Amino acid sequence: MDAVVKAGKSDEKRERFRNLAESRTNKAIEAISRIGNLSNKQIYEYEEAEVRKIIRALRDAVSAVEARFASPRGKSGGGFKL
């Protein structure tokens, strides 16, 4: 019976992970899309160095996520500032 309880908890954890992963990934994709909207030069003015800094910050954030899945002990920190 103990194995059944463990399997049930494992199923719950997996389902919770899947639900949160879908929700958070979709929100991240939507946020990245909104950043892309900043490319409209009719509305915004920016320098290429600023664009490179945004892209670098996004890539660094994705790399940090990859590293956390490879070794899930560490937490990422810091924010983005132009």
C-alpha positions in Angstrom: 0.0 0.0 0.0 2.9 2.3 0.7 3.9 2.1 -3.0 0.4 3.1 -4.0 0.6 6.3 -1.9 4.0 7.1 -3.3 2.8 6.6 -6.8 -0.2 8.9 -6.1 2.0 11.7 -4.7 4.3 11.3 -7.7 1.4 11.6 -10.1 0.2 14.7 -8.2 3.7 16.3 -8.4 4.0 15.5 -12.1 0.6 17.0 -12.8 1.3 20.1 -10.8 4.7 20.5 -12.7 3.0 20.1 -16.0 0.2 22.6 -15.2 2.7 25.2 -13.9 5.2 24.6 -16.7 2.5 25.2 -19.4 1.2 28.3 -17.7 4.5 29.8 -16.9 6.0 29.0 -20.3 3.0 30.5 -22.1 3.3 33.7 -20.0 7.1 33.9 -20.7 6.5 33.5 -24.5 3.8 36.2 -24.3 6.1 38.5 -22.4 8.9 37.9 -25.0 6.4 38.7 -27.8 5.6 42.0 -26.1 9.3 42.8 -25.9 9.4 42.2 -29.7 6.7 44.8 -30.1 9.3 47.4 -29.0 11.0 47.0 -32.4 8.4 49.2 -34.0 10.5 52.3 -35.0 7.4 54.3 -35.7 6.6 54.3 -32.0 9.9 53.8 -30.3 13.5 55.0 -30.7 16.4 52.8 -29.6 20.0 52.1 -30.1 21.4 48.8 -31.3 23.5 48.5 -28.1 20.2 48.6 -26.2 18.7 45.8 -28.3 21.9 43.7 -27.9 21.6 44.2 -24.1 18.0 43.0 -24.1 18.8 40.0 -26.2 21.8 39.1 -24.0 19.6 39.4 -20.9 17.0 37.1 -22.4 19.6 34.5 -23.5 21.3 34.7 -20.0 17.9 34.0 -18.4 17.3 31.0 -20.6 20.8 29.7 -19.9 20.2 30.1 -16.2 17.0 28.1 -16.5 18.8 25.3 -18.4 21.5 25.3 -15.6 18.9 25.0 -12.9 17.3 22.0 -14.6 20.8 20.4 -15.0 21.5 21.1 -11.3 18.3 22.2 -9.6 19.9 23.4 -6.3 20.7 27.0 -7.3 18.4 29.9 -7.7 18.8 32.7 -10.2 18.9 36.3 -9.0 19.0 39.8 -10.2 16.8 41.7 -12.6 17.2 43.5 -15.9 18.2 47.2 -16.2 19.1 49.1 -19.4 
